[in-house]
Amino acid sequence: MLSWADTSTGAVVLATPLGLWWPSADAPRRIGWQYIDKAVWKDRRLVVTEAALVDDILLVDKQPVSAELVNPRDLPPTVRKRVEGNVARSEMLPVPGGQARFVARRIPGQNGLQWWARLEPGTADTPAVREAVRRQLDPMRSEWEAATRSL
């Protein structure tokens, strides 16, 4: 365990090396650090936006979840550090009809990086966009692998 905080509902939010345990109606669930797109701490409320995999290349944002933290302890800065530290590279690039954010993320407990793209609002998910994303991801992966081999 890295950190934890009590919520106003009596539940607990827990940060571990593998992810953030989030309270839900059924049972707490772990959100892996590699899937947290955004975490905001404001007015005693922690708001987390989780990404879902569409397939092996695209992520989409789920509805944000939030919890009021009664005693935040050091959970908010711990979450921030983990989310920021998980991203190895992030770059916005054009694709047909819009833009995509290309991101390389570390997966806790595994070596290497996972590369994904998230389409920006207004960019339609089309076959041409998918092809453009694949064409741009391949050289990014190769470039990163070559750079890390030479270290």
Backbone bond lengths (Angstrom), bond angles and torsions (degrees), N, CA, C in turn:
res aa  C-N    CA-C-N  psi(-1)  N-CA   C-N-CA  omega(-1)  CA-C   N-CA-C  phi
1 M - - - 1.431 - - 1.530 109.40 -
2 L 1.340 114.71 138.03 1.458 120.71 178.40 1.526 111.90 -99.64
3 S 1.325 115.54 -43.43 1.456 121.04 -178.13 1.525 108.67 -165.82
4 W 1.331 115.08 165.26 1.453 119.81 177.78 1.510 109.48 -156.39
5 A 1.352 115.28 163.19 1.458 120.79 178.06 1.516 109.23 -150.26
6 D 1.324 115.01 145.60 1.462 121.38 174.54 1.515 108.94 -81.48
7 T 1.333 116.57 141.89 1.466 120.94 176.30 1.532 109.41 -100.76
8 S 1.315 115.14 167.18 1.466 120.13 179.87 1.527 112.48 -68.22
9 T 1.330 117.43 -15.23 1.467 120.84 178.85 1.527 112.51 -92.22
10 G 1.327 116.95 -0.41 1.458 120.48 -178.60 1.514 113.37 92.45
11 A 1.309 117.03 -3.53 1.471 121.39 177.46 1.533 108.56 -84.40
12 V 1.322 114.83 -179.58 1.465 121.66 -179.54 1.520 109.02 -131.04
13 V 1.337 116.29 140.72 1.462 122.35 168.41 1.522 105.43 -104.73
14 L 1.323 116.64 130.41 1.456 121.81 -171.89 1.525 110.23 -128.15
15 A 1.324 116.60 127.32 1.469 121.67 175.48 1.526 108.90 -99.83
16 T 1.337 115.75 127.47 1.462 122.12 177.55 1.527 108.13 -124.63
17 P 1.312 118.43 170.24 1.465 119.53 177.41 1.532 113.68 -57.81
18 L 1.333 118.57 -27.37 1.461 121.27 -177.17 1.525 114.31 -92.52
19 G 1.329 117.33 -17.65 1.452 118.22 -179.07 1.507 113.11 165.57
20 L 1.313 114.43 -170.01 1.448 123.22 -177.15 1.523 109.04 -107.00
21 W 1.331 116.57 120.13 1.460 120.83 176.51 1.511 107.52 -84.33
22 W 1.330 115.13 120.36 1.453 121.50 -173.75 1.522 109.78 -113.65
23 P 1.350 117.22 133.66 1.470 118.62 178.72 1.531 110.66 -70.69
24 S 1.311 115.96 141.90 1.461 120.76 175.40 1.523 108.20 -142.19
25 A 1.312 117.02 172.96 1.465 121.91 -175.41 1.526 112.17 -58.29
26 D 1.333 116.82 -42.50 1.472 120.54 -176.51 1.521 112.05 -81.34
27 A 1.308 115.69 -58.67 1.464 122.05 -177.58 1.526 107.55 -163.81
28 P 1.323 116.93 156.35 1.471 117.73 177.13 1.529 110.35 -58.44
29 R 1.324 115.63 148.09 1.466 119.66 177.90 1.522 108.54 -132.71
30 R 1.333 114.47 148.37 1.463 119.30 -179.35 1.519 110.08 -92.04
31 I 1.330 115.17 130.23 1.465 122.22 172.09 1.523 105.85 -104.24
32 G 1.321 117.63 112.07 1.465 120.64 179.59 1.521 110.91 -60.39
33 W 1.327 117.21 142.66 1.473 120.80 -179.13 1.517 111.61 -54.75
34 Q 1.339 117.65 -32.67 1.460 120.69 -178.05 1.521 112.61 -67.68
35 Y 1.331 117.17 -14.42 1.461 120.36 -178.52 1.529 113.62 -105.20
36 I 1.307 117.96 1.96 1.462 119.42 178.08 1.522 108.67 -90.34
37 D 1.331 115.67 109.22 1.463 121.17 -179.96 1.516 111.91 -79.57
38 K 1.317 115.92 -32.77 1.456 118.79 -174.48 1.526 109.33 -156.85
39 A 1.329 115.85 141.21 1.459 121.56 173.86 1.523 107.17 -138.62
40 V 1.320 115.76 127.23 1.464 121.30 -177.29 1.525 109.08 -124.61
41 W 1.322 116.05 131.65 1.455 122.47 176.92 1.523 107.49 -113.69
42 K 1.345 115.94 114.67 1.461 120.15 -178.56 1.529 109.34 -155.58
43 D 1.317 115.77 135.88 1.467 121.61 176.88 1.523 112.59 52.08
44 R 1.328 116.33 46.05 1.471 124.28 177.68 1.536 113.45 66.02
45 R 1.329 117.10 13.33 1.458 121.56 -178.81 1.526 109.57 -117.94
46 L 1.328 115.80 128.70 1.465 122.14 173.92 1.525 107.31 -99.48
47 V 1.336 115.84 121.17 1.465 122.04 179.89 1.531 107.57 -114.84
48 V 1.319 115.79 125.86 1.464 121.99 -176.27 1.529 109.12 -121.38
49 T 1.342 115.27 129.00 1.456 121.42 174.17 1.519 108.07 -107.08
50 E 1.306 114.74 115.89 1.462 122.05 -178.82 1.521 109.66 -96.45
51 A 1.314 115.81 143.73 1.459 121.42 175.65 1.525 109.39 -98.25
52 A 1.314 115.47 144.81 1.466 121.68 175.54 1.520 107.96 -115.07
53 L 1.313 116.43 142.96 1.458 121.21 176.30 1.519 109.85 -77.01
54 V 1.338 115.86 128.21 1.457 121.00 171.62 1.517 107.44 -83.71
55 D 1.322 115.20 -43.93 1.461 123.28 177.57 1.521 107.13 -160.00
56 D 1.321 118.00 -155.74 1.460 120.16 -176.47 1.524 114.25 -75.25
57 I 1.340 118.71 -5.91 1.462 119.41 -179.18 1.520 115.35 -125.52
58 L 1.325 117.96 -23.13 1.466 119.68 -174.27 1.521 113.47 -112.94
59 L 1.335 114.53 139.46 1.453 123.47 172.31 1.524 109.07 -113.58
60 V 1.308 117.16 148.96 1.462 121.99 171.11 1.521 107.26 -131.26
61 D 1.318 115.60 147.51 1.455 120.09 178.74 1.516 110.95 -78.88
62 K 1.334 115.59 135.18 1.457 121.75 171.45 1.530 107.79 -84.03
63 Q 1.332 115.73 170.96 1.458 120.08 173.79 1.527 108.75 -60.73
64 P 1.312 118.23 134.44 1.469 119.69 177.45 1.535 110.97 -61.53
65 V 1.318 115.03 149.37 1.461 121.85 172.97 1.521 106.96 -114.93
66 S 1.317 115.96 152.48 1.458 117.92 -179.32 1.512 110.78 -142.42
67 A 1.326 114.50 156.77 1.452 121.29 176.94 1.520 107.94 -145.73
68 E 1.324 115.07 136.58 1.457 120.35 173.15 1.522 106.78 -83.02
69 L 1.325 116.25 125.01 1.461 120.74 -177.80 1.524 109.24 -98.16
70 V 1.319 116.01 117.29 1.452 121.94 -179.31 1.527 110.00 -71.55
71 N 1.309 115.97 -45.10 1.458 122.45 178.30 1.527 107.02 -130.83
72 P 1.355 117.59 90.65 1.465 119.72 -171.92 1.526 115.38 -69.12
73 R 1.329 117.38 -19.19 1.471 121.56 -175.97 1.534 108.32 49.47
74 D 1.320 118.00 -132.08 1.467 120.28 178.37 1.529 111.67 -106.47
75 L 1.336 117.24 20.79 1.463 120.35 -179.01 1.527 112.97 -61.78
76 P 1.338 120.62 -49.90 1.476 118.82 -178.21 1.534 114.45 -56.25
77 P 1.355 120.04 -48.11 1.468 117.06 177.93 1.528 113.31 -68.41
78 T 1.324 117.12 -28.34 1.472 120.03 177.07 1.522 110.02 -66.52
79 V 1.335 117.01 -44.49 1.464 121.14 178.39 1.521 109.41 -61.88
80 R 1.306 117.35 -46.43 1.467 120.84 -179.99 1.529 111.27 -57.11
81 K 1.329 115.68 -47.77 1.469 120.54 -179.44 1.530 111.25 -60.57
82 R 1.322 117.01 -43.79 1.464 120.69 -179.01 1.527 112.07 -67.47
83 V 1.323 117.38 -42.55 1.467 120.59 -179.12 1.527 109.59 -65.74
84 E 1.327 117.29 -47.46 1.468 120.41 179.64 1.523 111.35 -64.94
85 G 1.330 117.45 -40.12 1.460 121.13 -179.40 1.514 113.65 -69.93
86 N 1.304 116.95 -19.57 1.458 121.56 -179.85 1.525 112.37 -74.80
87 V 1.333 117.22 -26.15 1.465 121.52 -177.13 1.530 109.29 -89.00
88 A 1.326 116.04 117.07 1.463 121.04 178.79 1.527 111.69 -89.69
89 R 1.315 116.02 -30.46 1.467 120.70 -179.85 1.526 108.42 -157.36
90 S 1.319 115.57 140.94 1.455 121.49 178.06 1.516 107.43 -145.05
91 E 1.333 115.26 130.34 1.469 119.61 -176.34 1.526 109.84 -149.91
92 M 1.319 115.24 132.95 1.465 121.28 176.70 1.522 107.95 -91.68
93 L 1.338 116.53 128.69 1.466 121.35 -179.64 1.523 110.19 -135.90
94 P 1.332 116.39 151.71 1.460 119.03 178.05 1.531 111.52 -73.98
95 V 1.322 114.88 146.47 1.462 123.64 171.74 1.523 105.42 -136.18
96 P 1.335 118.66 164.03 1.469 119.06 -179.18 1.535 111.73 -53.61
97 G 1.297 115.58 122.96 1.462 120.57 176.88 1.511 115.72 82.14
98 G 1.329 118.38 9.38 1.461 118.88 179.37 1.509 113.52 165.28
99 Q 1.325 114.72 -143.17 1.457 120.96 -177.90 1.519 110.63 -139.19
100 A 1.324 114.50 159.31 1.461 121.05 175.30 1.520 108.52 -136.49
101 R 1.320 114.83 144.32 1.464 120.18 173.14 1.519 106.95 -94.92
102 F 1.315 115.71 120.86 1.454 122.75 178.18 1.528 107.00 -97.34
103 V 1.314 115.86 131.63 1.456 119.23 -174.42 1.529 110.54 -139.42
104 A 1.323 114.35 138.11 1.463 121.95 173.81 1.522 106.49 -109.73
105 R 1.316 116.66 123.40 1.458 120.80 -176.08 1.523 110.94 -123.50
106 R 1.312 113.56 145.65 1.459 120.38 173.62 1.533 107.75 -82.16
107 I 1.312 115.50 140.74 1.455 120.47 175.47 1.522 107.18 -106.90
108 P 1.330 116.96 117.98 1.464 119.61 -177.35 1.528 111.87 -53.73
109 G 1.324 115.30 134.11 1.455 121.16 178.42 1.515 114.50 84.32
110 Q 1.345 117.59 1.38 1.465 121.01 179.92 1.528 109.69 -128.92
111 N 1.308 115.52 152.07 1.461 120.75 173.59 1.516 109.97 -84.11
112 G 1.307 115.82 154.64 1.454 120.86 175.47 1.511 112.74 85.50
113 L 1.316 113.80 -170.92 1.458 121.65 -176.91 1.514 110.56 -125.93
114 Q 1.314 114.99 155.96 1.458 121.61 171.23 1.518 107.08 -111.66
115 W 1.327 117.06 131.88 1.462 122.69 -177.47 1.517 110.11 -107.40
116 W 1.327 115.32 129.50 1.456 121.28 178.47 1.523 109.32 -140.15
117 A 1.314 114.97 170.89 1.464 121.07 172.80 1.528 107.76 -132.48
118 R 1.325 114.76 149.04 1.462 121.63 175.00 1.518 107.08 -125.84
119 L 1.330 116.34 121.95 1.459 120.63 -179.45 1.519 109.38 -70.80
120 E 1.314 115.98 135.97 1.453 121.03 178.21 1.526 109.49 -74.21
121 P 1.336 117.22 154.59 1.471 119.90 179.34 1.528 111.41 -52.35
122 G 1.327 115.06 135.34 1.460 121.20 -179.57 1.519 113.91 92.58
123 T 1.325 117.59 -8.93 1.461 121.44 178.46 1.524 108.23 -94.85
124 A 1.312 116.19 117.01 1.469 121.10 -177.06 1.528 110.61 -76.79
125 D 1.321 115.60 144.59 1.460 122.59 175.32 1.525 107.34 -84.37
126 T 1.330 116.11 98.72 1.462 122.60 -179.05 1.518 109.95 -123.49
127 P 1.335 117.92 165.12 1.470 119.34 175.46 1.534 112.52 -56.98
128 A 1.324 118.23 -38.20 1.472 120.75 179.30 1.529 111.00 -65.60
129 V 1.323 116.41 -38.58 1.470 120.21 178.12 1.524 109.72 -67.17
130 R 1.323 117.02 -44.09 1.475 120.94 178.97 1.528 110.68 -58.66
131 E 1.329 116.19 -44.54 1.462 120.24 179.87 1.530 110.48 -63.62
132 A 1.313 117.33 -42.65 1.469 121.11 178.22 1.525 110.78 -62.49
133 V 1.318 116.91 -41.20 1.463 120.89 178.77 1.527 109.73 -62.56
134 R 1.325 117.12 -46.63 1.476 120.18 179.23 1.531 111.31 -61.16
135 R 1.341 116.41 -43.28 1.470 119.80 179.96 1.531 111.34 -62.74
136 Q 1.308 117.97 -33.55 1.466 120.28 -179.27 1.530 111.92 -83.75
137 L 1.309 117.61 -30.85 1.465 120.03 179.77 1.523 112.46 -70.32
138 D 1.311 117.86 -40.43 1.464 121.02 -176.51 1.526 112.97 -56.11
139 P 1.352 120.05 -51.37 1.464 118.19 178.88 1.533 113.13 -67.20
140 M 1.323 117.58 -31.31 1.468 119.56 177.18 1.523 110.44 -62.41
141 R 1.333 116.23 -45.01 1.464 120.74 178.63 1.528 110.38 -61.68
142 S 1.332 116.01 -47.34 1.466 120.52 -178.44 1.522 111.77 -62.46
143 E 1.318 116.22 -43.05 1.469 120.99 179.74 1.525 110.45 -61.57
144 W 1.326 117.07 -44.51 1.457 120.97 -179.37 1.527 110.82 -65.31
145 E 1.330 116.85 -44.37 1.460 120.52 179.94 1.527 110.96 -62.31
146 A 1.324 117.45 -41.81 1.471 120.47 178.46 1.522 110.91 -64.61
147 A 1.310 117.46 -40.94 1.463 121.25 -179.83 1.528 111.38 -65.64
148 T 1.325 117.04 -39.25 1.466 118.81 -178.46 1.526 112.38 -77.18
149 R 1.321 116.86 -25.41 1.478 119.06 176.27 1.518 110.52 -69.41
150 S 1.314 117.83 -30.32 1.469 120.97 -175.58 1.536 112.10 -83.08
151 L 1.324 117.31 -2.76 1.481 119.50 179.88 1.500 112.33 -79.23
